[in-house]
Amino acid sequence: MSSVSERIADARQTLVNAGIPAADAALDAEVLARHALGWDRARLVAEGRGDATEEFTARFDSLINRRARREPVAFITGHREFWGLDFEVSRDVLIPRPETELIVEAVLDLRPERSAVRRILDVGTGSGCLAVSLAIEYPHAHVLAIDISEDALSVARRNAERHGVADRVHFVRGDLIESIRGPVDVIVSNPPYVPAGVALSPDIIRYEPAVALYAGDDGLRALERLIGGARACLAHGGLFVVEFGLGQDRRIDALAREAGWRGIGMKEDLQAIPRTATMVNE
């Protein structure tokens, strides 16, 4: 009988054969094994040489087969960590990514006085990761979270309940910010910004919602609307923080200046690539 560790090694090779890079395959196989077992990593290290039961093998093989078809691990497990919090995810929402945490970092850097932020607007909330994280960081704030997808809003509502902020996060179905009345202190958004026709990995194309990814031929359709309209919802001195795609930083800066924004800044990801813009309504 194979051990748990041996089954994980076999699964890793299965994922590599499916086109998943070796380092990712190793991590994915371990995460899915722990999910199948209900173990944390410490227990897997301590007990991984033990025999793999038939029950574990059947469940684990099913999970690995799904991953080999390029279904993202987050959708297989139904969870993804963001800002140190556990969020429910499904195919109705984008999987929260580390670069989106730059938005939370930027708000905290530029609005460090937690009690001064009372109204926050999250545009295109998806899983609710930004709305919930900011509601936790700013305990006196009420958050309005908007999304065009009712299915996404259902996921976001459950995440607000999971983290105990459902009384301060209000979810509304809508298309960006056209129907919103301010003023609010902070607006955040991770909008769609992928240009039409750009080749993405099978993990993304096959499983994540296209409406949350693509934004016209140049990827700027939603960003142009947000940059042009967000000032009308912000209080004087209010902060707007938005994520954008690779290589879009110069165009974002130009759009912001054309729209009359001041205090325009950029935050870079861990690869020193600009990915988040900050703007102040002065």
C-alpha positions as CSV (number, residue, x, y, z in Angstrom):
1,M,0.0,0.0,0.0
2,S,1.3,3.5,-0.9
3,S,1.9,6.1,1.8
4,V,0.2,9.5,1.7
5,S,3.5,11.1,0.7
6,E,3.9,8.7,-2.2
7,R,0.4,9.4,-3.4
8,I,1.2,13.1,-3.2
9,A,4.4,12.5,-5.3
10,D,2.4,10.6,-7.9
11,A,-0.2,13.4,-8.0
12,R,2.5,16.0,-8.5
13,Q,3.8,14.2,-11.6
14,T,0.2,14.0,-12.9
15,L,-0.1,17.7,-12.6
16,V,3.2,18.3,-14.3
17,N,2.1,16.1,-17.2
18,A,-1.0,18.2,-17.4
19,G,1.1,21.3,-18.1
20,I,1.3,22.8,-14.6
21,P,4.8,24.1,-13.7
22,A,6.6,21.8,-11.3
23,A,6.7,24.2,-8.4
24,D,3.0,24.9,-8.7
25,A,2.2,21.3,-9.1
26,A,4.0,20.4,-5.9
27,L,2.2,23.0,-3.9
28,D,-1.2,22.2,-5.5
29,A,-0.8,18.5,-4.7
30,E,0.0,19.1,-1.1
31,V,-2.9,21.6,-0.6
32,L,-5.3,19.2,-2.2
33,A,-4.0,16.3,-0.1
34,R,-4.5,18.4,3.1
35,H,-8.0,19.4,1.9
36,A,-8.9,15.7,1.3
37,L,-7.5,14.7,4.7
38,G,-8.6,17.7,6.7
39,W,-5.1,18.1,8.0
40,D,-2.9,21.1,8.5
41,R,0.7,21.1,7.1
42,A,2.3,20.2,10.4
43,R,0.2,17.0,10.6
44,L,1.0,16.1,7.0
45,V,4.7,16.4,7.7
46,A,4.3,14.3,10.9
47,E,2.1,11.6,9.5
48,G,2.6,11.7,5.8
49,R,4.5,8.5,5.7
50,G,1.5,6.6,7.0
51,D,-0.6,4.4,4.7
52,A,-3.0,6.1,2.3
53,T,-6.5,4.8,3.0
54,E,-8.8,3.8,0.2
55,E,-11.2,6.7,1.2
56,F,-8.4,9.2,1.0
57,T,-7.1,7.8,-2.3
58,A,-10.4,8.0,-4.0
59,R,-11.1,11.5,-2.8
60,F,-7.6,12.8,-3.5
61,D,-7.6,11.3,-7.0
62,S,-10.9,13.0,-7.8
63,L,-9.4,16.4,-6.7
64,I,-6.2,15.9,-8.7
65,N,-8.2,15.0,-11.8
66,R,-10.1,18.3,-11.5
67,R,-6.8,20.2,-11.1
68,A,-5.3,18.3,-14.1
69,R,-8.2,19.7,-16.1
70,R,-6.9,23.1,-15.0
71,E,-9.6,23.9,-12.5
72,P,-8.0,26.3,-10.0
73,V,-7.3,25.0,-6.5
74,A,-9.3,27.7,-4.9
75,F,-12.4,26.6,-6.8
76,I,-11.8,23.0,-5.9
77,T,-11.4,23.7,-2.2
78,G,-13.9,26.6,-2.2
79,H,-11.6,28.9,-0.3
80,R,-8.8,31.4,-0.8
81,E,-6.9,33.5,1.7
82,F,-6.8,37.3,1.3
83,W,-5.4,39.8,3.8
84,G,-4.9,37.0,6.3
85,L,-8.6,36.1,6.1
86,D,-10.3,33.0,4.7
87,F,-12.8,33.8,1.9
88,E,-15.3,31.6,0.2
89,V,-14.9,31.5,-3.6
90,S,-16.8,30.0,-6.5
91,R,-16.9,30.2,-10.3
92,D,-19.1,33.2,-9.8
93,V,-16.2,35.4,-8.7
94,L,-12.6,36.1,-9.4
95,I,-10.1,34.4,-7.2
96,P,-8.6,37.0,-4.9
97,R,-4.9,37.6,-5.8
98,P,-2.0,39.0,-3.8
99,E,-1.6,42.1,-6.0
100,T,-5.1,43.2,-5.0
101,E,-3.9,43.4,-1.4
102,L,-2.0,46.5,-2.6
103,I,-5.3,48.3,-2.5
104,V,-5.8,47.6,1.2
105,E,-2.2,48.6,1.9
106,A,-2.6,51.8,0.0
107,V,-5.8,52.8,1.9
108,L,-4.1,52.0,5.2
109,D,-1.0,54.0,4.3
110,L,-2.9,57.1,3.1
111,R,-5.7,57.0,5.6
112,P,-4.0,55.7,8.8
113,E,-6.5,57.3,11.2
114,R,-9.0,54.4,11.4
115,S,-11.8,56.4,13.1
116,A,-11.8,59.1,10.4
117,V,-13.0,56.8,7.6
118,R,-16.8,56.4,7.8
119,R,-18.0,55.6,4.3
120,I,-16.2,53.3,1.9
121,L,-17.4,52.2,-1.6
122,D,-16.1,49.0,-3.2
123,V,-16.9,48.9,-7.0
124,G,-17.0,45.4,-8.5
125,T,-16.8,43.6,-5.2
126,G,-16.7,40.0,-6.5
127,S,-16.0,37.8,-3.5
128,G,-16.2,40.8,-1.2
129,C,-12.5,40.5,-0.2
130,L,-11.9,44.2,-0.3
131,A,-15.1,45.3,1.3
132,V,-14.8,42.8,4.1
133,S,-11.1,43.4,4.7
134,L,-11.6,47.2,4.8
135,A,-14.6,46.9,7.1
136,I,-12.4,44.9,9.5
137,E,-9.6,47.4,9.3
138,Y,-11.9,50.4,9.7
139,P,-14.3,49.4,12.5
140,H,-16.3,52.7,12.3
141,A,-16.9,52.5,8.6
142,H,-19.9,51.5,6.6
143,V,-19.1,49.9,3.3
144,L,-21.2,49.9,0.1
145,A,-20.2,47.0,-2.2
146,I,-21.4,47.0,-5.8
147,D,-21.3,44.2,-8.4
148,I,-23.1,43.6,-11.7
149,S,-23.5,39.9,-10.8
150,E,-26.2,38.8,-8.3
151,D,-24.4,35.5,-8.0
152,A,-21.2,37.2,-7.0
153,L,-23.1,39.3,-4.5
154,S,-24.4,36.1,-2.8
155,V,-20.9,34.9,-2.3
156,A,-19.8,38.3,-1.0
157,R,-22.7,38.4,1.5
158,R,-21.7,35.0,2.9
159,N,-18.1,36.3,3.3
160,A,-19.3,39.3,5.2
161,E,-21.3,37.1,7.5
162,R,-18.4,34.7,7.9
163,H,-16.2,37.6,9.2
164,G,-18.8,39.3,11.3
165,V,-19.2,42.5,9.3
166,A,-22.5,41.9,7.6
167,D,-24.1,44.7,9.7
168,R,-21.7,47.3,8.2
169,V,-21.4,46.0,4.6
170,H,-24.3,46.7,2.3
171,F,-24.4,44.9,-1.1
172,V,-26.0,46.4,-4.2
173,R,-26.4,45.2,-7.7
174,G,-25.2,47.8,-10.2
175,D,-22.9,48.6,-13.1
176,L,-19.9,50.6,-11.7
177,I,-20.9,53.8,-9.9
178,E,-23.4,55.6,-12.2
179,S,-26.3,55.3,-9.7
180,I,-24.3,56.0,-6.5
181,R,-24.7,59.2,-4.5
182,G,-21.9,60.4,-2.3
183,P,-20.1,61.7,-0.6
184,V,-17.9,58.8,0.6
185,D,-14.4,58.9,2.1
186,V,-12.8,56.1,0.1
187,I,-13.5,54.4,-3.1
188,V,-11.7,51.1,-4.1
189,S,-12.0,49.0,-7.1
190,N,-10.4,46.0,-8.8
191,P,-12.3,46.3,-12.1
192,P,-12.0,44.2,-15.3
193,Y,-8.9,45.4,-17.2
194,V,-7.8,42.6,-19.6
195,P,-7.9,43.6,-23.3
196,A,-10.2,41.5,-25.5
197,G,-8.3,38.8,-27.2
198,V,-5.4,38.6,-24.7
199,A,-4.4,34.9,-24.1
200,L,-4.8,34.0,-20.5
201,S,-4.0,30.7,-18.8
202,P,-6.5,27.8,-19.1
203,D,-7.1,28.1,-15.3
204,I,-8.5,31.6,-15.8
205,I,-10.2,31.3,-19.2
206,R,-12.1,28.2,-18.5
207,Y,-13.2,28.9,-14.9
208,E,-13.2,32.6,-13.9
209,P,-16.1,34.9,-15.0
210,A,-15.3,36.8,-18.2
211,V,-17.4,39.8,-17.1
212,A,-14.9,40.4,-14.3
213,L,-11.8,40.0,-16.6
214,Y,-12.3,41.7,-20.0
215,A,-12.9,45.4,-20.6
216,G,-12.9,46.3,-24.3
217,D,-10.2,46.2,-27.0
218,D,-7.6,48.0,-24.8
219,G,-8.8,46.8,-21.4
220,L,-9.5,50.4,-20.3
221,R,-13.3,50.6,-20.8
222,A,-14.2,50.2,-17.1
223,L,-11.1,52.1,-15.9
224,E,-12.0,55.1,-18.0
225,R,-15.5,55.2,-16.6
226,L,-14.3,54.9,-13.0
227,I,-11.6,57.5,-13.3
228,G,-14.0,59.9,-15.0
229,G,-16.8,59.4,-12.5
230,A,-15.4,58.6,-9.1
231,R,-14.7,62.2,-8.1
232,A,-18.5,62.9,-8.2
233,C,-19.0,60.3,-5.4
234,L,-16.0,61.4,-3.2
235,A,-15.9,63.9,-0.4
236,H,-13.4,66.7,-0.7
237,G,-10.0,65.1,0.1
238,G,-11.5,61.7,-0.5
239,L,-9.3,58.8,-1.7
240,F,-9.7,56.6,-4.8
241,V,-7.6,53.5,-5.2
242,V,-7.9,51.3,-8.2
243,E,-6.0,48.2,-9.6
244,F,-5.0,48.1,-13.3
245,G,-3.2,45.7,-15.6
246,L,0.4,45.3,-16.7
247,G,1.7,48.2,-18.8
248,Q,-1.4,50.4,-18.3
249,D,0.2,52.7,-15.8
250,R,1.0,55.6,-18.2
251,R,-2.5,55.6,-19.6
252,I,-4.0,55.5,-16.1
253,D,-1.9,58.5,-15.1
254,A,-2.9,60.4,-18.2
255,L,-6.6,59.6,-17.7
256,A,-6.4,60.7,-14.1
257,R,-4.8,64.1,-15.0
258,E,-7.4,64.6,-17.7
259,A,-10.2,64.0,-15.2
260,G,-8.8,66.6,-12.8
261,W,-7.4,64.3,-10.1
262,R,-4.6,65.4,-7.8
263,G,-2.2,63.6,-5.6
264,I,-1.8,60.8,-8.1
265,G,0.4,57.9,-7.1
266,M,1.3,54.4,-8.1
267,K,2.1,51.3,-6.0
268,E,4.2,48.5,-7.4
269,D,3.8,44.7,-6.9
270,L,6.7,42.5,-5.7
271,Q,8.1,42.4,-9.2
272,A,8.3,46.3,-9.1
273,I,5.5,46.5,-11.7
274,P,3.0,49.4,-11.2
275,R,-0.4,47.8,-10.5
276,T,-2.4,50.2,-8.3
277,A,-3.2,53.9,-8.7
278,T,-4.1,56.2,-5.9
279,M,-5.9,59.6,-6.4
280,V,-7.1,62.3,-4.2
281,N,-10.2,64.5,-4.8
282,E,-8.7,68.0,-4.1
